């Protein structure tokens, strides 16, 4: 239902590369619910060259974690070339170049969304990647730098001319960051201007939002980002929607408990107990979003340092979810 170069994906949706989130444990959880393509966290080309422990963890994968995309960040040809040489050691199917990250620590160095202000420089970098990469190359862009410099269509055409196999576009400007509203019109303009697949990003947090994105933009696929946090079953919902238009119910307490434990186990296996538990703290918050009476559990979760402590908290949550007592946890409507 979504073809990017040689990749034929059964669903027109992709798990986004999210810094500090899209590690191997998280990707494996989302894949168990049907995510057909996932990306590593964004990695600076300079970090790839040095191959430190953190970078190796970010690039780690398994046979179940395929097809896999690697997203890189940079703005100079020398480091891009050296990063490509280093990446020969890893197996993956797609290389994405980030020209969309809006964070100041990235843009003030002329990287990420800052490249939207330098379309010619971006085109040269993409042309270099396309000709040197052993896998297809895509690019992630935004609507523009700010509302006075909307240039997504121009940038997309330059990227297509450089030979990219697909364009990921977030429908906000750099100045907006992740606030304000997504501009569907700009995404549609990009889709109508280029012949390569256009995969749309921004607020795809529910089936209704995903449907609106397709209807309003005519895009070839969507990117699921924040909508997957604590909600990996959104991919199951998307799958069901495209199969027969039906809807899936939200997970019951038992399923949520099982997934939380599985995610925690994967995190500990990947990082070791101390770091794995620490990394899971934020996911505990996301998995328990919408539950009343949850604050004491979250406070305890953030103080927890061992696997057994977190497992105990998950079991307590599960027990309370099944309790008929008035003070038991309930979902907000």
C-alpha positions in Angstrom: 0.0 0.0 0.0 3.1 2.2 0.2 6.1 1.8 -2.1 9.3 3.7 -1.5 11.9 2.7 -4.0 12.3 -1.1 -3.6 10.3 -1.2 -0.4 6.7 -2.4 -0.6 5.0 -1.7 2.7 1.7 -3.4 3.6 0.4 -0.3 5.3 0.8 3.4 4.3 2.2 4.4 7.7 5.7 4.7 9.2 7.0 5.0 12.7 8.8 8.3 13.0 12.4 8.8 14.1 12.0 10.5 17.5 15.1 11.6 19.5 15.4 9.8 22.8 12.4 7.5 22.0 12.8 5.5 18.8 15.3 3.0 20.2 15.3 -0.7 19.4 13.0 -1.8 22.3 10.3 0.8 21.3 10.6 -0.1 17.6 10.1 -3.8 18.4 7.0 -3.0 20.5 5.4 -1.0 17.6 6.3 -3.6 15.1 4.4 -6.2 17.1 1.3 -4.1 16.4 2.0 -3.8 12.7 4.4 -0.9 12.2 5.7 -1.8 8.7 8.7 0.6 8.6 10.5 2.2 11.5 13.5 4.6 11.8 16.3 4.9 14.2 16.6 8.1 16.2 18.1 11.0 14.3 21.9 10.6 14.4 24.5 13.3 13.6 26.9 12.3 10.9 29.8 13.3 13.2 28.6 10.8 15.9 28.4 8.1 13.3 32.0 8.6 12.4 33.1 8.1 16.0 31.0 5.0 16.6 30.7 5.6 20.4 28.6 3.3 22.6 25.5 5.6 22.4 25.6 5.6 18.6 26.0 1.8 18.4 23.0 1.5 20.6 21.0 3.8 18.3 22.0 1.7 15.3 21.4 -1.7 16.9 18.8 -3.8 15.2 17.5 -7.4 15.0 15.9 -9.5 12.2 12.5 -8.6 13.6 13.3 -4.9 13.2 13.0 -4.8 9.5 12.8 -3.0 7.2 14.7 -0.3 9.0 15.5 3.3 8.1 18.4 5.3 9.5 17.9 9.0 9.8 21.0 11.2 9.7 21.7 14.8 10.4 24.5 17.0 9.0 25.4 19.9 6.7 28.9 19.2 5.3 30.0 16.9 2.6 33.1 15.6 4.3 31.3 14.2 7.3 28.4 12.9 5.3 30.9 10.9 3.2 32.7 9.5 6.2 29.4 8.6 7.9 28.3 6.7 4.8 31.5 4.7 4.9 31.0 3.9 8.6 27.4 2.9 8.0 28.6 0.1 5.7 29.0 -2.0 8.8 25.2 -1.9 9.6 22.3 -3.4 7.8 19.3 -1.2 7.0 17.0 -0.6 4.0 16.5 3.2 3.8 18.6 6.3 4.5 16.7 9.5 5.5 18.3 12.9 5.6 16.9 15.3 8.2 16.1 18.8 7.0 13.3 19.3 9.4 14.5 19.3 13.1 13.4 22.6 14.6 15.4 22.6 17.8 17.7 25.6 18.3 20.8 23.4 19.2 20.5 21.9 15.7 19.4 24.8 13.6 22.0 27.3 15.0 24.6 24.9 13.6 23.1 25.2 10.1 21.6 21.7 10.3 18.0 20.3 10.3 15.4 22.8 9.4 18.1 25.5 8.9 18.8 23.8 5.5 15.3 24.9 4.3 16.9 28.4 4.1 19.6 26.9 1.8 17.8 24.8 -0.8 20.9 24.7 -3.1 23.1 23.4 -0.2 20.5 20.8 0.6 20.2 19.7 -3.0 24.0 19.2 -3.2 24.0 17.1 0.0 21.1 15.0 -1.2 22.7 14.5 -4.6 25.9 13.3 -2.8 23.9 10.9 -0.7 21.9 9.5 -3.6 25.0 8.8 -5.6 27.0 7.3 -2.7 24.4 5.5 -0.6 24.0 1.7 -1.1 20.3 2.1 -0.1 17.5 4.4 -1.3 17.6 7.9 0.1 14.7 10.0 1.4 14.5 13.5 2.9 12.5 14.9 5.8 11.4 18.6 5.4 9.0 21.1 6.9 6.6 23.7 5.4 9.3 26.3 5.6 11.4 28.3 8.1 8.5 30.5 9.2 5.2 31.8 7.7 7.1 34.4 5.7 9.3 31.8 4.0 7.1 28.9 3.0 9.1 27.0 0.5 8.3 23.3 0.9 7.3 22.9 -2.8 10.6 24.5 -4.0 12.6 22.3 -1.6 10.7 19.2 -2.6 11.3 19.7 -6.3 15.0 20.3 -5.6 15.1 17.1 -3.6 13.3 15.1 -6.3 15.8 16.5 -8.9 18.6 15.3 -6.6 17.2 11.8 -6.9 15.5 11.1 -3.6 13.1 8.2 -3.5 10.6 9.8 -1.2 9.8 13.0 0.7 8.6 13.1 4.3 7.0 16.4 5.2 5.9 17.9 8.5 3.1 20.4 7.9 4.5 23.0 10.2 7.2 25.6 9.9 10.5 25.6 11.9 9.2 28.6 13.8 6.1 26.6 14.9 8.0 23.7 16.2 5.3 21.3 17.3 2.8 23.9 18.3 0.0 25.5 16.2 -1.8 23.8 13.4 -0.7 21.6 10.6 -1.0 23.2 7.1 -2.6 20.5 5.0 -2.6 22.8 1.9 1.2 22.9 1.8 1.5 19.1 2.0 -1.0 18.8 -0.8 1.0 21.3 -2.9 4.1 19.1 -2.4 2.2 16.0 -3.3 0.9 17.6 -6.5 4.3 18.9 -7.5 6.5 15.8 -7.3 6.3 12.3 -8.6 8.0 10.5 -5.7 6.0 9.3 -2.7 5.0 11.9 -0.2 4.6 10.8 3.4 2.9 13.3 5.7 3.7 14.1 9.3 2.0 16.1 12.0 -0.7 15.3 14.5 -1.4 11.8 13.2 -2.4 10.7 16.7 -5.7 8.9 15.9 -7.5 7.2 13.1 -9.7 10.3 12.6 -6.5 12.4 12.2 -4.9 9.9 9.9 -8.0 9.8 7.7 -8.1 13.6 7.6 -4.4 13.7 6.6 -5.1 11.4 3.6 -8.3 13.2 2.7 -6.9 16.7 2.9 -3.5 16.2 1.3 -3.7 13.1 -1.0 -0.5 11.9 0.5 0.9 8.4 -0.2 1.5 7.6 3.5 1.6 9.1 7.0 4.1 9.3 9.8 3.1 8.2 13.2 5.1 10.0 15.9 3.8 11.3 19.2 0.5 9.4 18.7 2.5 6.2 19.3 3.8 7.2 22.7 2.2 4.8 25.2 -0.1 3.8 22.3 1.7 1.3 20.1 -1.7 -0.2 19.2 -2.4 2.8 17.0 -0.7 0.7 14.3 -3.2 -2.1 14.9 -6.0 0.5 14.5 -4.5 1.8 11.3 -4.2 -1.7 9.9 -7.8 -2.6 10.8 -9.0 0.7 9.3 -7.3 0.0 5.9 -8.4 -3.6 5.9 -12.2 -3.1 6.4 -12.8 0.4 7.7 -13.5 -1.0 11.1 -12.4 0.4 14.5 -10.4 -1.4 17.2 -11.1 -1.0 20.9 -8.5 0.4 23.2 -6.4 -2.1 25.0 -7.8 -3.6 28.2 -5.8 -3.5 31.5 -4.4 -7.0 30.9 -3.0 -6.1 27.4 -1.6 -2.8 28.7 0.1 -4.7 31.5 1.6 -7.3 29.2 2.9 -4.7 26.8 4.4 -2.6 29.5 6.3 -5.6 30.9 7.4 -6.7 27.5 8.7 -3.2 26.7 10.5 -3.0 30.1 12.1 -6.4 29.5 13.3 -5.3 26.0 14.7 -2.1 27.5 16.7 -3.9 30.2 18.0 -6.5 27.8 19.1 -3.7 25.4 20.7 -1.3 28.0 21.3 -3.4 31.1 19.1 -3.1 34.2 20.1 0.4 35.6 19.9 2.3 32.3 17.0 0.1 31.0 14.8 0.9 34.0 15.8 4.6 33.8 14.9 4.7 30.1 11.5 3.1 30.8 10.5 5.8 33.2 9.1 8.1 30.5 7.3 5.2 28.8 5.6 4.4 32.2 4.2 7.9 32.1 2.9 7.5 28.5 1.4 4.0 29.0 -0.6 5.3 32.0 -1.9 8.4 30.4 -5.6 8.9 30.9 -5.8 6.9 34.2 -7.1 8.7 37.2 -5.3 8.3 40.5 -2.1 7.6 38.7 0.2 10.3 40.2 1.4 8.3 43.2 2.4 5.4 40.9 4.3 7.8 38.6 6.1 9.3 41.5 7.2 5.8 42.6 8.1 4.8 39.1 10.5 7.7 38.8 12.2 6.7 42.0 12.4 3.1 41.1 15.9 1.8 40.2 15.4 -1.9 39.8 13.5 -4.2 37.4 11.6 -5.7 40.3 10.3 -2.4 41.5 8.8 -1.4 38.1 7.3 -4.9 37.6 5.7 -4.6 41.0 4.2 -1.2 40.1 2.8 -2.6 36.9 1.2 -5.5 38.8 -0.3 -3.1 41.3 -1.8 -1.1 38.5 -3.2 -4.2 36.9 -4.8 -5.3 40.2 -6.3 -1.9 40.7 -7.7 -1.8 37.2 -9.5 -5.0 38.0 -10.7 -3.9 41.4 -14.3 -3.0 42.0 -13.4 -0.7 44.9 -14.5 3.0 44.5 -10.9 4.2 44.7 -9.7 2.0 41.9 -8.0 3.4 38.8 -10.4 4.3 36.0 -10.0 5.7 32.5 -11.0 9.2 31.9 -13.7 9.5 29.3 
